[in-house]
Amino acid sequence: MNHEKNHDELNPEERGKFAALSRERSPAASLEKRIISALKAKSLIRLTPSPQIWTMPRLAGAFAAALVLLALGFGLGKWQGGASSQQPHRNMFVLFLYDAPETPPDDMSKVVEYGNWARTISKSKRMITGEKLKDSGRFLRSVQGQLEIRDLREAGEPNLLGGYFLIEAENYDEAIKVAASCPHLKYGGLIELRQIDQI
């Protein structure tokens, strides 16, 4: 006796009903609209606009705009490059200001005089920077692998570095003219002029 029945087999009546079923079932259009409206209301979906198709006139317009921008950028670059190339090449120099052994302390009139000189040099587009150094400092060197530190004033140096100015000049002659106008020489100081090695 065969108790196992094959559930995949349909009898003729079931086959007829199965064949009568519609193969495609789609919901009514009104149901789809109601579901989409409900989902949009709850911010669960949002419809994105269809992408715009680039038509030939739009492509041509975009290409023309890109060419105009390219030409403008090229022209602006040439104009800026031409303006900077007309200036002479300038080198950088450092003026090291050494104080005289018996330099009196700085009074306000001396500070004002140095400041006025620095502003004049700056207006002529030659000054980059400059600073006055404090009188205290240290010399450091290595002696047989040991670090030796000495106070500047105790080192017995006749002239101590009192400050510096970094300037621009076309050549040494121009830099000497700038250095010669510095009030430091008027007070007995020494100026060491050195060109920056722009490697």
Phi and psi restraints in degrees (value plus and minus 20) as a CYANA .aco file:
   2 ASN   PHI    -121.7   -81.7
   2 ASN   PSI      82.5   122.5
   3 HIS   PHI    -105.5   -65.5
   3 HIS   PSI     -38.3     1.7
   4 GLU   PHI    -102.9   -62.9
   4 GLU   PSI     103.0   143.0
   5 LYS   PHI    -128.3   -88.3
   5 LYS   PSI     115.6   155.6
   6 ASN   PHI     -98.5   -58.5
   6 ASN   PSI      90.8   130.8
   7 HIS   PHI     -95.3   -55.3
   7 HIS   PSI     -31.5     8.5
   8 ASP   PHI    -102.0   -62.0
   8 ASP   PSI     -36.9     3.1
   9 GLU   PHI    -107.1   -67.1
   9 GLU   PSI     114.9   154.9
  10 LEU   PHI    -126.9   -86.9
  10 LEU   PSI     125.1   165.1
  11 ASN   PHI     -98.3   -58.3
  11 ASN   PSI     148.4   188.4
  12 PRO   PHI     -78.4   -38.4
  12 PRO   PSI     -56.0   -16.0
  13 GLU   PHI     -87.0   -47.0
  13 GLU   PSI     -63.0   -23.0
  14 GLU   PHI     -85.4   -45.4
  14 GLU   PSI     -57.6   -17.6
  15 ARG   PHI     -83.1   -43.1
  15 ARG   PSI     -58.8   -18.8
  16 GLY   PHI     -85.3   -45.3
  16 GLY   PSI     -62.9   -22.9
  17 LYS   PHI     -85.9   -45.9
  17 LYS   PSI     -59.9   -19.9
  18 PHE   PHI     -83.9   -43.9
  18 PHE   PSI     -62.4   -22.4
  19 ALA   PHI     -86.5   -46.5
  19 ALA   PSI     -48.2    -8.2
  20 ALA   PHI     -97.5   -57.5
  20 ALA   PSI     -36.5     3.5
  21 LEU   PHI     -86.6   -46.6
  21 LEU   PSI     123.1   163.1
  22 SER   PHI     -93.2   -53.2
  22 SER   PSI     116.9   156.9
  23 ARG   PHI     -94.8   -54.8
  23 ARG   PSI     -51.6   -11.6
  24 GLU   PHI    -136.6   -96.6
  24 GLU   PSI     104.9   144.9
  25 ARG   PHI    -143.3  -103.3
  25 ARG   PSI     106.4   146.4
  26 SER   PHI    -147.9  -107.9
  26 SER   PSI     126.9   166.9
  27 PRO   PHI     -87.4   -47.4
  27 PRO   PSI     139.5   179.5
  28 ALA   PHI     -83.9   -43.9
  28 ALA   PSI     128.9   168.9
  29 ALA   PHI     -79.4   -39.4
  29 ALA   PSI     -56.0   -16.0
  30 SER   PHI     -85.7   -45.7
  30 SER   PSI     -54.7   -14.7
  31 LEU   PHI     -86.5   -46.5
  31 LEU   PSI     -63.1   -23.1
  32 GLU   PHI     -82.0   -42.0
  32 GLU   PSI     -63.1   -23.1
  33 LYS   PHI     -83.3   -43.3
  33 LYS   PSI     -61.1   -21.1
  34 ARG   PHI     -85.4   -45.4
  34 ARG   PSI     -60.5   -20.5
  35 ILE   PHI     -86.0   -46.0
  35 ILE   PSI     -65.2   -25.2
  36 ILE   PHI     -83.9   -43.9
  36 ILE   PSI     -61.2   -21.2
  37 SER   PHI     -82.1   -42.1
  37 SER   PSI     -62.3   -22.3
  38 ALA   PHI     -85.5   -45.5
  38 ALA   PSI     -62.0   -22.0
  39 LEU   PHI     -86.5   -46.5
  39 LEU   PSI     -58.7   -18.7
  40 LYS   PHI     -85.9   -45.9
  40 LYS   PSI     -60.0   -20.0
  41 ALA   PHI     -82.3   -42.3
  41 ALA   PSI     -53.0   -13.0
  42 LYS   PHI    -110.7   -70.7
  42 LYS   PSI     -12.3    27.7
  43 SER   PHI      37.7    77.7
  43 SER   PSI      11.1    51.1
  44 LEU   PHI    -106.3   -66.3
  44 LEU   PSI     -45.1    -5.1
  45 ILE   PHI    -158.3  -118.3
  45 ILE   PSI     138.5   178.5
  46 ARG   PHI    -164.0  -124.0
  46 ARG   PSI     122.5   162.5
  47 LEU   PHI    -109.3   -69.3
  47 LEU   PSI     110.4   150.4
  48 THR   PHI    -115.0   -75.0
  48 THR   PSI     123.0   163.0
  49 PRO   PHI     -86.0   -46.0
  49 PRO   PSI     129.5   169.5
  50 SER   PHI     -87.2   -47.2
  50 SER   PSI     123.2   163.2
  51 PRO   PHI     -82.9   -42.9
  51 PRO   PSI     123.4   163.4
  52 GLN   PHI     -95.9   -55.9
  52 GLN   PSI     120.2   160.2
  53 ILE   PHI    -109.0   -69.0
  53 ILE   PSI     109.4   149.4
  54 TRP   PHI     -96.7   -56.7
  54 TRP   PSI      93.8   133.8
  55 THR   PHI    -109.2   -69.2
  55 THR   PSI     146.4   186.4
  56 MET   PHI     -78.3   -38.3
  56 MET   PSI     -63.7   -23.7
  57 PRO   PHI     -82.6   -42.6
  57 PRO   PSI     -57.2   -17.2
  58 ARG   PHI     -87.0   -47.0
  58 ARG   PSI     -63.2   -23.2
  59 LEU   PHI     -81.5   -41.5
  59 LEU   PSI     -62.5   -22.5
  60 ALA   PHI     -84.7   -44.7
  60 ALA   PSI     -60.8   -20.8
  61 GLY   PHI     -84.2   -44.2
  61 GLY   PSI     -63.1   -23.1
  62 ALA   PHI     -84.7   -44.7
  62 ALA   PSI     -60.1   -20.1
  63 PHE   PHI     -85.2   -45.2
  63 PHE   PSI     -62.1   -22.1
  64 ALA   PHI     -84.1   -44.1
  64 ALA   PSI     -61.2   -21.2
  65 ALA   PHI     -83.9   -43.9
  65 ALA   PSI     -60.2   -20.2
  66 ALA   PHI     -83.6   -43.6
  66 ALA   PSI     -60.5   -20.5
  67 LEU   PHI     -84.8   -44.8
  67 LEU   PSI     -59.9   -19.9
  68 VAL   PHI     -83.6   -43.6
  68 VAL   PSI     -65.2   -25.2
  69 LEU   PHI     -82.9   -42.9
  69 LEU   PSI     -59.9   -19.9
  70 LEU   PHI     -82.9   -42.9
  70 LEU   PSI     -65.4   -25.4
  71 ALA   PHI     -84.8   -44.8
  71 ALA   PSI     -59.8   -19.8
  72 LEU   PHI     -82.8   -42.8
  72 LEU   PSI     -65.8   -25.8
  73 GLY   PHI     -82.7   -42.7
  73 GLY   PSI     -61.4   -21.4
  74 PHE   PHI     -84.2   -44.2
  74 PHE   PSI     -64.7   -24.7
  75 GLY   PHI     -83.9   -43.9
  75 GLY   PSI     -61.5   -21.5
  76 LEU   PHI     -84.9   -44.9
  76 LEU   PSI     -60.5   -20.5
  77 GLY   PHI     -83.3   -43.3
  77 GLY   PSI     -61.7   -21.7
  78 LYS   PHI     -83.9   -43.9
  78 LYS   PSI     -61.8   -21.8
  79 TRP   PHI     -84.4   -44.4
  79 TRP   PSI     -64.6   -24.6
  80 GLN   PHI     -88.0   -48.0
  80 GLN   PSI     -59.1   -19.1
  81 GLY   PHI     -84.9   -44.9
  81 GLY   PSI     -57.8   -17.8
  82 GLY   PHI     -88.2   -48.2
  82 GLY   PSI     -56.8   -16.8
  83 ALA   PHI     -87.8   -47.8
  83 ALA   PSI     -59.6   -19.6
  84 SER   PHI     -97.5   -57.5
  84 SER   PSI     -47.1    -7.1
  85 SER   PHI     -96.4   -56.4
  85 SER   PSI     -32.9     7.1
  86 GLN   PHI     -99.1   -59.1
  86 GLN   PSI     -39.1     0.9
  87 GLN   PHI     -99.1   -59.1
  87 GLN   PSI     123.5   163.5
  88 PRO   PHI     -89.0   -49.0
  88 PRO   PSI     131.4   171.4
  89 HIS   PHI     -87.0   -47.0
  89 HIS   PSI     111.7   151.7
  90 ARG   PHI    -135.7   -95.7
  90 ARG   PSI     119.3   159.3
  91 ASN   PHI    -120.2   -80.2
  91 ASN   PSI     140.1   180.1
  92 MET   PHI    -123.1   -83.1
  92 MET   PSI     119.7   159.7
  93 PHE   PHI    -151.4  -111.4
  93 PHE   PSI     131.2   171.2
  94 VAL   PHI    -134.6   -94.6
  94 VAL   PSI     112.0   152.0
  95 LEU   PHI    -122.7   -82.7
  95 LEU   PSI      90.0   130.0
  96 PHE   PHI    -110.5   -70.5
  96 PHE   PSI     102.1   142.1
  97 LEU   PHI    -120.7   -80.7
  97 LEU   PSI      92.1   132.1
  98 TYR   PHI    -119.8   -79.8
  98 TYR   PSI     113.5   153.5
  99 ASP   PHI     -99.5   -59.5
  99 ASP   PSI     128.0   168.0
 100 ALA   PHI     -89.5   -49.5
 100 ALA   PSI     134.9   174.9
 101 PRO   PHI     -74.5   -34.5
 101 PRO   PSI     -60.4   -20.4
 102 GLU   PHI    -126.3   -86.3
 102 GLU   PSI      26.3    66.3
 103 THR   PHI     -91.4   -51.4
 103 THR   PSI     105.1   145.1
 104 PRO   PHI     -89.3   -49.3
 104 PRO   PSI     135.9   175.9
 105 PRO   PHI     -79.0   -39.0
 105 PRO   PSI     131.9   171.9
 106 ASP   PHI     -86.9   -46.9
 106 ASP   PSI     104.8   144.8
 107 ASP   PHI    -120.5   -80.5
 107 ASP   PSI     150.6   190.6
 108 MET   PHI     -82.9   -42.9
 108 MET   PSI     -56.1   -16.1
 109 SER   PHI     -85.9   -45.9
 109 SER   PSI     -55.0   -15.0
 110 LYS   PHI     -88.4   -48.4
 110 LYS   PSI     -61.8   -21.8
 111 VAL   PHI     -82.6   -42.6
 111 VAL   PSI     -61.8   -21.8
 112 VAL   PHI     -84.7   -44.7
 112 VAL   PSI     -60.3   -20.3
 113 GLU   PHI     -83.5   -43.5
 113 GLU   PSI     -65.1   -25.1
 114 TYR   PHI     -83.1   -43.1
 114 TYR   PSI     -61.3   -21.3
 115 GLY   PHI     -82.3   -42.3
 115 GLY   PSI     -62.5   -22.5
 116 ASN   PHI     -83.7   -43.7
 116 ASN   PSI     -61.8   -21.8
 117 TRP   PHI     -82.3   -42.3
 117 TRP   PSI     -65.0   -25.0
 118 ALA   PHI     -82.4   -42.4
 118 ALA   PSI     -59.6   -19.6
 119 ARG   PHI     -85.0   -45.0
 119 ARG   PSI     -58.8   -18.8
 120 THR   PHI     -83.0   -43.0
 120 THR   PSI     -65.1   -25.1
 121 ILE   PHI     -84.8   -44.8
 121 ILE   PSI     -59.1   -19.1
 122 SER   PHI     -85.1   -45.1
 122 SER   PSI     -60.8   -20.8
 123 LYS   PHI     -84.4   -44.4
 123 LYS   PSI     -49.4    -9.4
 124 SER   PHI    -102.9   -62.9
 124 SER   PSI     -11.3    28.7
 125 LYS   PHI      43.5    83.5
 125 LYS   PSI       9.9    49.9
 126 ARG   PHI    -129.5   -89.5
 126 ARG   PSI     -44.0    -4.0
 127 MET   PHI    -103.6   -63.6
 127 MET   PSI     113.2   153.2
 128 ILE   PHI    -123.5   -83.5
 128 ILE   PSI     -74.3   -34.3
 129 THR   PHI    -183.3  -143.3
 129 THR   PSI     151.6   191.6
 130 GLY   PHI    -192.6  -152.6
 130 GLY   PSI     131.8   171.8
 131 GLU   PHI    -170.2  -130.2
 131 GLU   PSI     127.2   167.2
 132 LYS   PHI    -108.9   -68.9
 132 LYS   PSI     118.9   158.9
 133 LEU   PHI    -120.5   -80.5
 133 LEU   PSI     129.4   169.4
 134 LYS   PHI     -90.2   -50.2
 134 LYS   PSI     137.2   177.2
 135 ASP   PHI     -91.6   -51.6
 135 ASP   PSI     -44.0    -4.0
 136 SER   PHI    -106.9   -66.9
 136 SER   PSI     128.8   168.8
 137 GLY   PHI    -200.0  -160.0
 137 GLY   PSI    -198.5  -158.5
 138 ARG   PHI    -156.7  -116.7
 138 ARG   PSI     125.7   165.7
 139 PHE   PHI    -117.9   -77.9
 139 PHE   PSI     114.8   154.8
 140 LEU   PHI    -144.2  -104.2
 140 LEU   PSI     118.6   158.6
 141 ARG   PHI    -176.9  -136.9
 141 ARG   PSI     141.5   181.5
 142 SER   PHI    -123.1   -83.1
 142 SER   PSI     104.4   144.4
 143 VAL   PHI    -138.5   -98.5
 143 VAL   PSI      91.5   131.5
 144 GLN   PHI      30.5    70.5
 144 GLN   PSI      24.4    64.4
 145 GLY   PHI      61.6   101.6
 145 GLY   PSI     -22.5    17.5
 146 GLN   PHI    -126.8   -86.8
 146 GLN   PSI     117.7   157.7
 147 LEU   PHI     -96.5   -56.5
 147 LEU   PSI     105.1   145.1
 148 GLU   PHI    -130.7   -90.7
 148 GLU   PSI     107.4   147.4
 149 ILE   PHI    -142.1  -102.1
 149 ILE   PSI     108.1   148.1
 150 ARG   PHI    -149.1  -109.1
 150 ARG   PSI     124.7   164.7
 151 ASP   PHI     -89.7   -49.7
 151 ASP   PSI     120.7   160.7
 152 LEU   PHI     -78.4   -38.4
 152 LEU   PSI     -66.0   -26.0
 153 ARG   PHI     -89.6   -49.6
 153 ARG   PSI     -49.8    -9.8
 154 GLU   PHI    -103.4   -63.4
 154 GLU   PSI     -30.9     9.1
 155 ALA   PHI     -95.1   -55.1
 155 ALA   PSI     -33.2     6.8
 156 GLY   PHI      58.1    98.1
 156 GLY   PSI      -1.3    38.7
 157 GLU   PHI     -93.2   -53.2
 157 GLU   PSI     110.5   150.5
 158 PRO   PHI     -89.6   -49.6
 158 PRO   PSI     -54.6   -14.6
 159 ASN   PHI    -143.6  -103.6
 159 ASN   PSI     104.2   144.2
 160 LEU   PHI    -121.7   -81.7
 160 LEU   PSI     124.6   164.6
 161 LEU   PHI     -87.9   -47.9
 161 LEU   PSI      98.8   138.8
 162 GLY   PHI    -123.1   -83.1
 162 GLY   PSI     -35.7     4.3
 163 GLY   PHI     153.5   193.5
 163 GLY   PSI    -197.6  -157.6
 164 TYR   PHI    -173.8  -133.8
 164 TYR   PSI     138.6   178.6
 165 PHE   PHI    -153.5  -113.5
 165 PHE   PSI     117.1   157.1
 166 LEU   PHI    -126.8   -86.8
 166 LEU   PSI     100.2   140.2
 167 ILE   PHI    -146.7  -106.7
 167 ILE   PSI     148.2   188.2
 168 GLU   PHI    -135.3   -95.3
 168 GLU   PSI     120.3   160.3
 169 ALA   PHI    -173.5  -133.5
 169 ALA   PSI     136.5   176.5
 170 GLU   PHI     -88.8   -48.8
 170 GLU   PSI     -57.6   -17.6
 171 ASN   PHI    -177.7  -137.7
 171 ASN   PSI    -197.3  -157.3
 172 TYR   PHI     -82.2   -42.2
 172 TYR   PSI     -58.7   -18.7
 173 ASP   PHI     -79.1   -39.1
 173 ASP   PSI     -65.2   -25.2
 174 GLU   PHI     -86.8   -46.8
 174 GLU   PSI     -59.3   -19.3
 175 ALA   PHI     -85.4   -45.4
 175 ALA   PSI     -56.4   -16.4
 176 ILE   PHI     -84.8   -44.8
 176 ILE   PSI     -59.0   -19.0
 177 LYS   PHI     -82.0   -42.0
 177 LYS   PSI     -61.3   -21.3
 178 VAL   PHI     -85.2   -45.2
 178 VAL   PSI     -67.5   -27.5
 179 ALA   PHI     -83.0   -43.0
 179 ALA   PSI     -57.9   -17.9
 180 ALA   PHI     -86.1   -46.1
 180 ALA   PSI     -43.8    -3.8
 181 SER   PHI    -105.7   -65.7
 181 SER   PSI     -24.0    16.0
 182 CYS   PHI     -90.4   -50.4
 182 CYS   PSI     113.4   153.4
 183 PRO   PHI     -86.0   -46.0
 183 PRO   PSI     -29.6    10.4
 184 HIS   PHI     -80.0   -40.0
 184 HIS   PSI     -56.5   -16.5
 185 LEU   PHI     -86.8   -46.8
 185 LEU   PSI     -53.8   -13.8
 186 LYS   PHI     -82.0   -42.0
 186 LYS   PSI     -48.5    -8.5
 187 TYR   PHI    -118.2   -78.2
 187 TYR   PSI      -2.1    37.9
 188 GLY   PHI      63.2   103.2
 188 GLY   PSI     -11.1    28.9
 189 GLY   PHI     -99.3   -59.3
 189 GLY   PSI     148.8   188.8
 190 LEU   PHI    -134.9   -94.9
 190 LEU   PSI     115.3   155.3
 191 ILE   PHI    -134.6   -94.6
 191 ILE   PSI     104.7   144.7
 192 GLU   PHI    -120.6   -80.6
 192 GLU   PSI     103.7   143.7
 193 LEU   PHI    -126.1   -86.1
 193 LEU   PSI     102.6   142.6
 194 ARG   PHI    -153.0  -113.0
 194 ARG   PSI     118.2   158.2
 195 GLN   PHI    -106.8   -66.8
 195 GLN   PSI     119.2   159.2
 196 ILE   PHI     -94.2   -54.2
 196 ILE   PSI     110.8   150.8
 197 ASP   PHI    -105.6   -65.6
 197 ASP   PSI      81.6   121.6
 198 GLN   PHI    -106.1   -66.1
 198 GLN   PSI      72.0   112.0
